[in-house]
Amino acid sequence: YVDIYNYWRARDRGEILTRHRIADDPGEEFGVIMPLESDWQELMELFFEEDGGFLYSGRYRDIMETHLGPELAELLLEVL
């Protein structure tokens, strides 16, 4: 596991990076933390389920590529 900051620093320095798939954890996910009594729960579920799932949408891919770059976005999106 290498955090994104170290990944970007190594890339910026021109380091040769090799991915080792043994560390891939398909159960690892990003999350949102809300209070237990939040009235946003239903809205968040609807948002992420709309049109087959936000995580599988072109909009999500565009956001990932814009903020992380195409190479890193592809790396993160291939586990979906």
mmCIF file as gemmi writes it, N, C-alpha and C atoms, coordinates in Angstrom:
data_model
loop_
_atom_site.group_PDB
_atom_site.id
_atom_site.type_symbol
_atom_site.label_atom_id
_atom_site.label_alt_id
_atom_site.label_comp_id
_atom_site.label_asym_id
_atom_site.label_entity_id
_atom_site.label_seq_id
_atom_site.pdbx_PDB_ins_code
_atom_site.Cartn_x
_atom_site.Cartn_y
_atom_site.Cartn_z
_atom_site.occupancy
_atom_site.B_iso_or_equiv
_atom_site.pdbx_formal_charge
_atom_site.auth_seq_id
_atom_site.auth_asym_id
_atom_site.pdbx_PDB_model_num
ATOM 1 N N . TYR Axp A 1 ? 0.842 -1.187 0 1 0 ? 1 A 1
ATOM 2 C CA . TYR Axp A 1 ? 0 0 0 1 0 ? 1 A 1
ATOM 3 C C . TYR Axp A 1 ? 0.88 1.24 0 1 0 ? 1 A 1
ATOM 4 N N . VAL Axp A 2 ? 0.662 2.105 -0.956 1 0 ? 2 A 1
ATOM 5 C CA . VAL Axp A 2 ? 1.38 3.377 -1.029 1 0 ? 2 A 1
ATOM 6 C C . VAL Axp A 2 ? 0.334 4.468 -1.161 1 0 ? 2 A 1
ATOM 7 N N . ASP Axp A 3 ? 0.37 5.445 -0.265 1 0 ? 3 A 1
ATOM 8 C CA . ASP Axp A 3 ? -0.649 6.487 -0.343 1 0 ? 3 A 1
ATOM 9 C C . ASP Axp A 3 ? -0.425 7.366 -1.581 1 0 ? 3 A 1
ATOM 10 N N . ILE Axp A 4 ? -1.441 8.089 -1.939 1 0 ? 4 A 1
ATOM 11 C CA . ILE Axp A 4 ? -1.434 8.869 -3.178 1 0 ? 4 A 1
ATOM 12 C C . ILE Axp A 4 ? -0.345 9.929 -3.195 1 0 ? 4 A 1
ATOM 13 N N . TYR Axp A 5 ? -0.049 10.512 -2.073 1 0 ? 5 A 1
ATOM 14 C CA . TYR Axp A 5 ? 0.988 11.541 -2.012 1 0 ? 5 A 1
ATOM 15 C C . TYR Axp A 5 ? 2.346 10.969 -2.412 1 0 ? 5 A 1
ATOM 16 N N . ASN Axp A 6 ? 2.69 9.824 -1.851 1 0 ? 6 A 1
ATOM 17 C CA . ASN Axp A 6 ? 3.965 9.2 -2.199 1 0 ? 6 A 1
ATOM 18 C C . ASN Axp A 6 ? 3.982 8.716 -3.64 1 0 ? 6 A 1
ATOM 19 N N . TYR Axp A 7 ? 2.857 8.248 -4.127 1 0 ? 7 A 1
ATOM 20 C CA . TYR Axp A 7 ? 2.76 7.832 -5.526 1 0 ? 7 A 1
ATOM 21 C C . TYR Axp A 7 ? 3.065 9.013 -6.438 1 0 ? 7 A 1
ATOM 22 N N . TRP Axp A 8 ? 2.405 10.157 -6.205 1 0 ? 8 A 1
ATOM 23 C CA . TRP Axp A 8 ? 2.627 11.335 -7.043 1 0 ? 8 A 1
ATOM 24 C C . TRP Axp A 8 ? 4.063 11.834 -6.947 1 0 ? 8 A 1
ATOM 25 N N . ARG Axp A 9 ? 4.631 11.841 -5.748 1 0 ? 9 A 1
ATOM 26 C CA . ARG Axp A 9 ? 6.024 12.296 -5.587 1 0 ? 9 A 1
ATOM 27 C C . ARG Axp A 9 ? 6.968 11.419 -6.391 1 0 ? 9 A 1
ATOM 28 N N . ALA Axp A 10 ? 6.784 10.128 -6.311 1 0 ? 10 A 1
ATOM 29 C CA . ALA Axp A 10 ? 7.645 9.21 -7.063 1 0 ? 10 A 1
ATOM 30 C C . ALA Axp A 10 ? 7.478 9.416 -8.564 1 0 ? 10 A 1
ATOM 31 N N . ARG Axp A 11 ? 6.254 9.576 -9.01 1 0 ? 11 A 1
ATOM 32 C CA . ARG Axp A 11 ? 6.004 9.821 -10.447 1 0 ? 11 A 1
ATOM 33 C C . ARG Axp A 11 ? 6.653 11.116 -10.901 1 0 ? 11 A 1
ATOM 34 N N . ASP Axp A 12 ? 6.52 12.167 -10.09 1 0 ? 12 A 1
ATOM 35 C CA . ASP Axp A 12 ? 7.118 13.462 -10.434 1 0 ? 12 A 1
ATOM 36 C C . ASP Axp A 12 ? 8.638 13.38 -10.535 1 0 ? 12 A 1
ATOM 37 N N . ARG Axp A 13 ? 9.257 12.52 -9.753 1 0 ? 13 A 1
ATOM 38 C CA . ARG Axp A 13 ? 10.716 12.357 -9.785 1 0 ? 13 A 1
ATOM 39 C C . ARG Axp A 13 ? 11.158 11.415 -10.894 1 0 ? 13 A 1
ATOM 40 N N . GLY Axp A 14 ? 10.203 10.836 -11.601 1 0 ? 14 A 1
ATOM 41 C CA . GLY Axp A 14 ? 10.537 9.926 -12.686 1 0 ? 14 A 1
ATOM 42 C C . GLY Axp A 14 ? 10.904 8.528 -12.231 1 0 ? 14 A 1
ATOM 43 N N . GLU Axp A 15 ? 10.527 8.186 -11.007 1 0 ? 15 A 1
ATOM 44 C CA . GLU Axp A 15 ? 10.822 6.85 -10.485 1 0 ? 15 A 1
ATOM 45 C C . GLU Axp A 15 ? 10.078 5.799 -11.3 1 0 ? 15 A 1
ATOM 46 N N . ILE Axp A 16 ? 10.679 4.637 -11.416 1 0 ? 16 A 1
ATOM 47 C CA . ILE Axp A 16 ? 10.015 3.517 -12.073 1 0 ? 16 A 1
ATOM 48 C C . ILE Axp A 16 ? 9.139 2.834 -11.023 1 0 ? 16 A 1
ATOM 49 N N . LEU Axp A 17 ? 7.853 2.776 -11.289 1 0 ? 17 A 1
ATOM 50 C CA . LEU Axp A 17 ? 6.901 2.191 -10.344 1 0 ? 17 A 1
ATOM 51 C C . LEU Axp A 17 ? 6.359 0.891 -10.914 1 0 ? 17 A 1
ATOM 52 N N . THR Axp A 18 ? 6.304 -0.113 -10.081 1 0 ? 18 A 1
ATOM 53 C CA . THR Axp A 18 ? 5.765 -1.399 -10.492 1 0 ? 18 A 1
ATOM 54 C C . THR Axp A 18 ? 4.63 -1.754 -9.548 1 0 ? 18 A 1
ATOM 55 N N . ARG Axp A 19 ? 3.53 -2.106 -10.11 1 0 ? 19 A 1
ATOM 56 C CA . ARG Axp A 19 ? 2.373 -2.488 -9.304 1 0 ? 19 A 1
ATOM 57 C C . ARG Axp A 19 ? 2.469 -3.96 -8.956 1 0 ? 19 A 1
ATOM 58 N N . HIS Axp A 20 ? 2.229 -4.27 -7.714 1 0 ? 20 A 1
ATOM 59 C CA . HIS Axp A 20 ? 2.215 -5.658 -7.266 1 0 ? 20 A 1
ATOM 60 C C . HIS Axp A 20 ? 0.788 -5.977 -6.839 1 0 ? 20 A 1
ATOM 61 N N . ARG Axp A 21 ? 0.107 -6.781 -7.617 1 0 ? 21 A 1
ATOM 62 C CA . ARG Axp A 21 ? -1.314 -7.045 -7.393 1 0 ? 21 A 1
ATOM 63 C C . ARG Axp A 21 ? -1.609 -7.806 -6.105 1 0 ? 21 A 1
ATOM 64 N N . ILE Axp A 22 ? -0.602 -8.383 -5.478 1 0 ? 22 A 1
ATOM 65 C CA . ILE Axp A 22 ? -0.856 -9.131 -4.241 1 0 ? 22 A 1
ATOM 66 C C . ILE Axp A 22 ? -1.417 -8.215 -3.153 1 0 ? 22 A 1
ATOM 67 N N . ALA Axp A 23 ? -1.118 -6.915 -3.255 1 0 ? 23 A 1
ATOM 68 C CA . ALA Axp A 23 ? -1.603 -5.971 -2.245 1 0 ? 23 A 1
ATOM 69 C C . ALA Axp A 23 ? -2.994 -5.423 -2.565 1 0 ? 23 A 1
ATOM 70 N N . ASP Axp A 24 ? -3.518 -5.756 -3.744 1 0 ? 24 A 1
ATOM 71 C CA . ASP Axp A 24 ? -4.866 -5.294 -4.09 1 0 ? 24 A 1
ATOM 72 C C . ASP Axp A 24 ? -5.877 -5.91 -3.129 1 0 ? 24 A 1
ATOM 73 N N . ASP Axp A 25 ? -6.747 -5.087 -2.628 1 0 ? 25 A 1
ATOM 74 C CA . ASP Axp A 25 ? -7.789 -5.553 -1.724 1 0 ? 25 A 1
ATOM 75 C C . ASP Axp A 25 ? -9.132 -5.114 -2.289 1 0 ? 25 A 1
ATOM 76 N N . PRO Axp A 26 ? -9.849 -6.005 -2.968 1 0 ? 26 A 1
ATOM 77 C CA . PRO Axp A 26 ? -11.116 -5.613 -3.582 1 0 ? 26 A 1
ATOM 78 C C . PRO Axp A 26 ? -12.167 -5.174 -2.561 1 0 ? 26 A 1
ATOM 79 N N . GLY Axp A 27 ? -11.965 -5.493 -1.291 1 0 ? 27 A 1
ATOM 80 C CA . GLY Axp A 27 ? -12.904 -5.092 -0.258 1 0 ? 27 A 1
ATOM 81 C C . GLY Axp A 27 ? -12.644 -3.689 0.267 1 0 ? 27 A 1
ATOM 82 N N . GLU Axp A 28 ? -11.508 -3.085 -0.136 1 0 ? 28 A 1
ATOM 83 C CA . GLU Axp A 28 ? -11.174 -1.745 0.337 1 0 ? 28 A 1
ATOM 84 C C . GLU Axp A 28 ? -11.961 -0.718 -0.462 1 0 ? 28 A 1
ATOM 85 N N . GLU Axp A 29 ? -12.617 0.183 0.215 1 0 ? 29 A 1
ATOM 86 C CA . GLU Axp A 29 ? -13.438 1.185 -0.446 1 0 ? 29 A 1
ATOM 87 C C . GLU Axp A 29 ? -13.299 2.528 0.245 1 0 ? 29 A 1
ATOM 88 N N . PHE Axp A 30 ? -13.645 3.575 -0.486 1 0 ? 30 A 1
ATOM 89 C CA . PHE Axp A 30 ? -13.734 4.898 0.114 1 0 ? 30 A 1
ATOM 90 C C . PHE Axp A 30 ? -15.079 4.981 0.819 1 0 ? 30 A 1
ATOM 91 N N . GLY Axp A 31 ? -15.21 5.87 1.757 1 0 ? 31 A 1
ATOM 92 C CA . GLY Axp A 31 ? -16.459 5.945 2.483 1 0 ? 31 A 1
ATOM 93 C C . GLY Axp A 31 ? -16.852 7.362 2.838 1 0 ? 31 A 1
ATOM 94 N N . VAL Axp A 32 ? -18.059 7.482 3.3 1 0 ? 32 A 1
ATOM 95 C CA . VAL Axp A 32 ? -18.602 8.747 3.771 1 0 ? 32 A 1
ATOM 96 C C . VAL Axp A 32 ? -19.051 8.517 5.209 1 0 ? 32 A 1
ATOM 97 N N . ILE Axp A 33 ? -18.681 9.405 6.085 1 0 ? 33 A 1
ATOM 98 C CA . ILE Axp A 33 ? -19.079 9.285 7.485 1 0 ? 33 A 1
ATOM 99 C C . ILE Axp A 33 ? -20.16 10.318 7.765 1 0 ? 33 A 1
ATOM 100 N N . MET Axp A 34 ? -21.285 9.843 8.303 1 0 ? 34 A 1
ATOM 101 C CA . MET Axp A 34 ? -22.401 10.717 8.653 1 0 ? 34 A 1
ATOM 102 C C . MET Axp A 34 ? -22.883 10.344 10.048 1 0 ? 34 A 1
ATOM 103 N N . PRO Axp A 35 ? -23.499 11.26 10.736 1 0 ? 35 A 1
ATOM 104 C CA . PRO Axp A 35 ? -24.1 10.919 12.033 1 0 ? 35 A 1
ATOM 105 C C . PRO Axp A 35 ? -25.168 9.846 11.85 1 0 ? 35 A 1
ATOM 106 N N . LEU Axp A 36 ? -25.366 9.019 12.853 1 0 ? 36 A 1
ATOM 107 C CA . LEU Axp A 36 ? -26.345 7.936 12.758 1 0 ? 36 A 1
ATOM 108 C C . LEU Axp A 36 ? -27.747 8.437 12.422 1 0 ? 36 A 1
ATOM 109 N N . GLU Axp A 37 ? -28.109 9.575 12.911 1 0 ? 37 A 1
ATOM 110 C CA . GLU Axp A 37 ? -29.456 10.099 12.701 1 0 ? 37 A 1
ATOM 111 C C . GLU Axp A 37 ? -29.545 11.059 11.516 1 0 ? 37 A 1
ATOM 112 N N . SER Axp A 38 ? -28.598 10.99 10.601 1 0 ? 38 A 1
ATOM 113 C CA . SER Axp A 38 ? -28.563 11.915 9.468 1 0 ? 38 A 1
ATOM 114 C C . SER Axp A 38 ? -29.747 11.695 8.534 1 0 ? 38 A 1
ATOM 115 N N . ASP Axp A 39 ? -30.345 12.794 8.082 1 0 ? 39 A 1
ATOM 116 C CA . ASP Axp A 39 ? -31.435 12.679 7.11 1 0 ? 39 A 1
ATOM 117 C C . ASP Axp A 39 ? -30.889 12.651 5.675 1 0 ? 39 A 1
ATOM 118 N N . TRP Axp A 40 ? -29.574 12.6 5.52 1 0 ? 40 A 1
ATOM 119 C CA . TRP Axp A 40 ? -28.939 12.518 4.2 1 0 ? 40 A 1
ATOM 120 C C . TRP Axp A 40 ? -28.807 11.078 3.712 1 0 ? 40 A 1
ATOM 121 N N . GLN Axp A 41 ? -29.01 10.088 4.566 1 0 ? 41 A 1
ATOM 122 C CA . GLN Axp A 41 ? -28.8 8.69 4.211 1 0 ? 41 A 1
ATOM 123 C C . GLN Axp A 41 ? -29.557 8.287 2.943 1 0 ? 41 A 1
ATOM 124 N N . GLU Axp A 42 ? -30.835 8.558 2.905 1 0 ? 42 A 1
ATOM 125 C CA . GLU Axp A 42 ? -31.651 8.169 1.743 1 0 ? 42 A 1
ATOM 126 C C . GLU Axp A 42 ? -31.185 8.891 0.487 1 0 ? 42 A 1
ATOM 127 N N . LEU Axp A 43 ? -30.879 10.166 0.601 1 0 ? 43 A 1
ATOM 128 C CA . LEU Axp A 43 ? -30.416 10.922 -0.563 1 0 ? 43 A 1
ATOM 129 C C . LEU Axp A 43 ? -29.078 10.392 -1.085 1 0 ? 43 A 1
ATOM 130 N N . MET Axp A 44 ? -28.165 10.051 -0.187 1 0 ? 44 A 1
ATOM 131 C CA . MET Axp A 44 ? -26.872 9.508 -0.605 1 0 ? 44 A 1
ATOM 132 C C . MET Axp A 44 ? -27.048 8.163 -1.314 1 0 ? 44 A 1
ATOM 133 N N . GLU Axp A 45 ? -27.916 7.326 -0.791 1 0 ? 45 A 1
ATOM 134 C CA . GLU Axp A 45 ? -28.17 6.032 -1.43 1 0 ? 45 A 1
ATOM 135 C C . GLU Axp A 45 ? -28.756 6.222 -2.824 1 0 ? 45 A 1
ATOM 136 N N . LEU Axp A 46 ? -29.714 7.109 -2.966 1 0 ? 46 A 1
ATOM 137 C CA . LEU Axp A 46 ? -30.299 7.393 -4.274 1 0 ? 46 A 1
ATOM 138 C C . LEU Axp A 46 ? -29.254 7.922 -5.259 1 0 ? 46 A 1
ATOM 139 N N . PHE Axp A 47 ? -28.408 8.812 -4.777 1 0 ? 47 A 1
ATOM 140 C CA . PHE Axp A 47 ? -27.357 9.379 -5.625 1 0 ? 47 A 1
ATOM 141 C C . PHE Axp A 47 ? -26.43 8.291 -6.161 1 0 ? 47 A 1
ATOM 142 N N . PHE Axp A 48 ? -25.968 7.405 -5.291 1 0 ? 48 A 1
ATOM 143 C CA . PHE Axp A 48 ? -25.016 6.386 -5.717 1 0 ? 48 A 1
ATOM 144 C C . PHE Axp A 48 ? -25.656 5.238 -6.495 1 0 ? 48 A 1
ATOM 145 N N . GLU Axp A 49 ? -26.982 5.112 -6.459 1 0 ? 49 A 1
ATOM 146 C CA . GLU Axp A 49 ? -27.67 4.051 -7.192 1 0 ? 49 A 1
ATOM 147 C C . GLU Axp A 49 ? -28.254 4.515 -8.522 1 0 ? 49 A 1
ATOM 148 N N . GLU Axp A 50 ? -28.369 5.812 -8.729 1 0 ? 50 A 1
ATOM 149 C CA . GLU Axp A 50 ? -29.017 6.361 -9.926 1 0 ? 50 A 1
ATOM 150 C C . GLU Axp A 50 ? -28.324 5.902 -11.206 1 0 ? 50 A 1
ATOM 151 N N . ASP Axp A 51 ? -29.119 5.563 -12.211 1 0 ? 51 A 1
ATOM 152 C CA . ASP Axp A 51 ? -28.632 5.172 -13.545 1 0 ? 51 A 1
ATOM 153 C C . ASP Axp A 51 ? -27.593 4.051 -13.503 1 0 ? 51 A 1
ATOM 154 N N . GLY Axp A 52 ? -27.821 3.051 -12.674 1 0 ? 52 A 1
ATOM 155 C CA . GLY Axp A 52 ? -26.918 1.912 -12.628 1 0 ? 52 A 1
ATOM 156 C C . GLY Axp A 52 ? -25.742 2.071 -11.693 1 0 ? 52 A 1
ATOM 157 N N . GLY Axp A 53 ? -25.662 3.188 -11.013 1 0 ? 53 A 1
ATOM 158 C CA . GLY Axp A 53 ? -24.594 3.394 -10.04 1 0 ? 53 A 1
ATOM 159 C C . GLY Axp A 53 ? -23.616 4.467 -10.462 1 0 ? 53 A 1
ATOM 160 N N . PHE Axp A 54 ? -23.462 5.45 -9.626 1 0 ? 54 A 1
ATOM 161 C CA . PHE Axp A 54 ? -22.582 6.586 -9.908 1 0 ? 54 A 1
ATOM 162 C C . PHE Axp A 54 ? -21.139 6.152 -10.14 1 0 ? 54 A 1
ATOM 163 N N . LEU Axp A 55 ? -20.677 5.151 -9.384 1 0 ? 55 A 1
ATOM 164 C CA . LEU Axp A 55 ? -19.294 4.708 -9.509 1 0 ? 55 A 1
ATOM 165 C C . LEU Axp A 55 ? -18.987 4.101 -10.876 1 0 ? 55 A 1
ATOM 166 N N . TYR Axp A 56 ? -20.016 3.731 -11.621 1 0 ? 56 A 1
ATOM 167 C CA . TYR Axp A 56 ? -19.835 3.138 -12.948 1 0 ? 56 A 1
ATOM 168 C C . TYR Axp A 56 ? -20.161 4.12 -14.065 1 0 ? 56 A 1
ATOM 169 N N . SER Axp A 57 ? -20.394 5.365 -13.721 1 0 ? 57 A 1
ATOM 170 C CA . SER Axp A 57 ? -20.815 6.357 -14.709 1 0 ? 57 A 1
ATOM 171 C C . SER Axp A 57 ? -19.629 7.061 -15.372 1 0 ? 57 A 1
ATOM 172 N N . GLY Axp A 58 ? -19.898 7.607 -16.543 1 0 ? 58 A 1
ATOM 173 C CA . GLY Axp A 58 ? -18.897 8.413 -17.23 1 0 ? 58 A 1
ATOM 174 C C . GLY Axp A 58 ? -18.537 9.65 -16.437 1 0 ? 58 A 1
ATOM 175 N N . ARG Axp A 59 ? -19.494 10.21 -15.736 1 0 ? 59 A 1
ATOM 176 C CA . ARG Axp A 59 ? -19.237 11.401 -14.919 1 0 ? 59 A 1
ATOM 177 C C . ARG Axp A 59 ? -18.215 11.111 -13.817 1 0 ? 59 A 1
ATOM 178 N N . TYR Axp A 60 ? -18.364 9.963 -13.167 1 0 ? 60 A 1
ATOM 179 C CA . TYR Axp A 60 ? -17.417 9.569 -12.119 1 0 ? 60 A 1
ATOM 180 C C . TYR Axp A 60 ? -16.017 9.401 -12.71 1 0 ? 60 A 1
ATOM 181 N N . ARG Axp A 61 ? -15.931 8.735 -13.866 1 0 ? 61 A 1
ATOM 182 C CA . ARG Axp A 61 ? -14.641 8.547 -14.535 1 0 ? 61 A 1
ATOM 183 C C . ARG Axp A 61 ? -14.016 9.901 -14.868 1 0 ? 61 A 1
ATOM 184 N N . ASP Axp A 62 ? -14.805 10.822 -15.393 1 0 ? 62 A 1
ATOM 185 C CA . ASP Axp A 62 ? -14.296 12.161 -15.721 1 0 ? 62 A 1
ATOM 186 C C . ASP Axp A 62 ? -13.753 12.874 -14.485 1 0 ? 62 A 1
ATOM 187 N N . ILE Axp A 63 ? -14.473 12.778 -13.381 1 0 ? 63 A 1
ATOM 188 C CA . ILE Axp A 63 ? -14.022 13.413 -12.131 1 0 ? 63 A 1
ATOM 189 C C . ILE Axp A 63 ? -12.699 12.789 -11.677 1 0 ? 63 A 1
ATOM 190 N N . MET Axp A 64 ? -12.617 11.472 -11.713 1 0 ? 64 A 1
ATOM 191 C CA . MET Axp A 64 ? -11.379 10.795 -11.306 1 0 ? 64 A 1
ATOM 192 C C . MET Axp A 64 ? -10.205 11.214 -12.193 1 0 ? 64 A 1
ATOM 193 N N . GLU Axp A 65 ? -10.419 11.243 -13.504 1 0 ? 65 A 1
ATOM 194 C CA . GLU Axp A 65 ? -9.341 11.602 -14.428 1 0 ? 65 A 1
ATOM 195 C C . GLU Axp A 65 ? -8.926 13.058 -14.272 1 0 ? 65 A 1
ATOM 196 N N . THR Axp A 66 ? -9.889 13.941 -14.033 1 0 ? 66 A 1
ATOM 197 C CA . THR Axp A 66 ? -9.587 15.354 -13.864 1 0 ? 66 A 1
ATOM 198 C C . THR Axp A 66 ? -8.724 15.594 -12.637 1 0 ? 66 A 1
ATOM 199 N N . HIS Axp A 67 ? -9.044 14.933 -11.538 1 0 ? 67 A 1
ATOM 200 C CA . HIS Axp A 67 ? -8.372 15.223 -10.279 1 0 ? 67 A 1
ATOM 201 C C . HIS Axp A 67 ? -7.189 14.305 -9.961 1 0 ? 67 A 1
ATOM 202 N N . LEU Axp A 68 ? -7.153 13.115 -10.576 1 0 ? 68 A 1
ATOM 203 C CA . LEU Axp A 68 ? -6.06 12.185 -10.298 1 0 ? 68 A 1
ATOM 204 C C . LEU Axp A 68 ? -5.179 11.919 -11.511 1 0 ? 68 A 1
ATOM 205 N N . GLY Axp A 69 ? -5.665 12.305 -12.698 1 0 ? 69 A 1
ATOM 206 C CA . GLY Axp A 69 ? -4.936 12.001 -13.925 1 0 ? 69 A 1
ATOM 207 C C . GLY Axp A 69 ? -5.415 10.678 -14.494 1 0 ? 69 A 1
ATOM 208 N N . PRO Axp A 70 ? -5.307 10.521 -15.819 1 0 ? 70 A 1
ATOM 209 C CA . PRO Axp A 70 ? -5.837 9.317 -16.47 1 0 ? 70 A 1
ATOM 210 C C . PRO Axp A 70 ? -5.201 8.014 -15.995 1 0 ? 70 A 1
ATOM 211 N N . GLU Axp A 71 ? -3.891 8.017 -15.762 1 0 ? 71 A 1
ATOM 212 C CA . GLU Axp A 71 ? -3.205 6.783 -15.383 1 0 ? 71 A 1
ATOM 213 C C . GLU Axp A 71 ? -3.644 6.282 -14.01 1 0 ? 71 A 1
ATOM 214 N N . LEU Axp A 72 ? -3.663 7.157 -13.029 1 0 ? 72 A 1
ATOM 215 C CA . LEU Axp A 72 ? -4.064 6.75 -11.688 1 0 ? 72 A 1
ATOM 216 C C . LEU Axp A 72 ? -5.56 6.437 -11.642 1 0 ? 72 A 1
ATOM 217 N N . ALA Axp A 73 ? -6.361 7.216 -12.359 1 0 ? 73 A 1
ATOM 218 C CA . ALA Axp A 73 ? -7.799 6.938 -12.406 1 0 ? 73 A 1
ATOM 219 C C . ALA Axp A 73 ? -8.047 5.544 -12.956 1 0 ? 73 A 1
ATOM 220 N N . GLU Axp A 74 ? -7.355 5.183 -14.016 1 0 ? 74 A 1
ATOM 221 C CA . GLU Axp A 74 ? -7.52 3.856 -14.606 1 0 ? 74 A 1
ATOM 222 C C . GLU Axp A 74 ? -7.136 2.768 -13.614 1 0 ? 74 A 1
ATOM 223 N N . LEU Axp A 75 ? -6.061 2.986 -12.896 1 0 ? 75 A 1
ATOM 224 C CA . LEU Axp A 75 ? -5.609 2.021 -11.894 1 0 ? 75 A 1
ATOM 225 C C . LEU Axp A 75 ? -6.685 1.811 -10.827 1 0 ? 75 A 1
ATOM 226 N N . LEU Axp A 76 ? -7.272 2.892 -10.345 1 0 ? 76 A 1
ATOM 227 C CA . LEU Axp A 76 ? -8.3 2.793 -9.304 1 0 ? 76 A 1
ATOM 228 C C . LEU Axp A 76 ? -9.624 2.287 -9.838 1 0 ? 76 A 1
ATOM 229 N N . LEU Axp A 77 ? -9.959 2.619 -11.088 1 0 ? 77 A 1
ATOM 230 C CA . LEU Axp A 77 ? -11.247 2.23 -11.644 1 0 ? 77 A 1
ATOM 231 C C . LEU Axp A 77 ? -11.279 0.759 -12.084 1 0 ? 77 A 1
ATOM 232 N N . GLU Axp A 78 ? -10.125 0.183 -12.336 1 0 ? 78 A 1
ATOM 233 C CA . GLU Axp A 78 ? -10.14 -1.198 -12.82 1 0 ? 78 A 1
ATOM 234 C C . GLU Axp A 78 ? -10.575 -2.195 -11.758 1 0 ? 78 A 1
ATOM 235 N N . VAL Axp A 79 ? -10.598 -1.8 -10.509 1 0 ? 79 A 1
ATOM 236 C CA . VAL Axp A 79 ? -11.044 -2.711 -9.456 1 0 ? 79 A 1
ATOM 237 C C . VAL Axp A 79 ? -12.547 -2.674 -9.246 1 0 ? 79 A 1
ATOM 238 N N . LEU Axp A 80 ? -13.248 -1.772 -9.938 1 0 ? 80 A 1
ATOM 239 C CA . LEU Axp A 80 ? -14.71 -1.697 -9.773 1 0 ? 80 A 1
ATOM 240 C C . LEU Axp A 80 ? -15.408 -2.856 -10.39 1 0 ? 80 A 1
